[in-house]
């Protein structure tokens, strides 16, 4: 199996049909997240483990648990952690999130997730494997928020990337689960395009107070990458 090096000297990833390929969403979310250096985190629906690999590369004392219901994708997570020398700092749970919720209540300092985006009533594909990665087949947004609230410790942080078109629903569901949105950042392909993604940080039992950060623009008008995009992807080192 061939591995992809994300940037010179950076983390490497095996990719497979068993898991969602490396996406802009995950790279942007990992950059947006600000866990403490020695935190214990949970990657919900870890897929190939890209979020955990990116965070653990940035924070050498970080410890991660990864939860992935698909056994093949969970195994790929283990292989990617081993490829980068992170296995001693990580545990992979190949199980349903609801099972983990029962056994790990309040265990995590932060949770990060790039979940399926489409509600069960739409966005279905002919492939059950593709549906698991794209559609809320196994876990709806309310279930995701409730599980995160149960698994986080006091004042724990929750990081998520979601379609901008569902931002209002996301904020409502987080608030219902007593995960108070504290930071958000919209993402646009270009300055003249509508936002496509929203990055959100929420605090368990947090007080009201939301900071909207400057919009992240990925491309210049001429189609080249913006300086911030280059910085996020470490392309300035190439």
Secondary structure by P-SEA (a helix, b strand, c coil): ccccccccccbbbbbccccccccaaaaaaaaacccccbbbbbbcccccaaaaaaaaaacccccbbbbbccaaaaaaaaaaaaaaccccccccccccaaaaaacccccccbbbbbcccccccccccccaaaaaacccccccaaaaaaaaaaacccbbbbbbcccccaaaaaaaaaaaacccccbbbbbbccccccccbbbbbbbccccbbbbbccccccccccccccaaaaaaaccccc
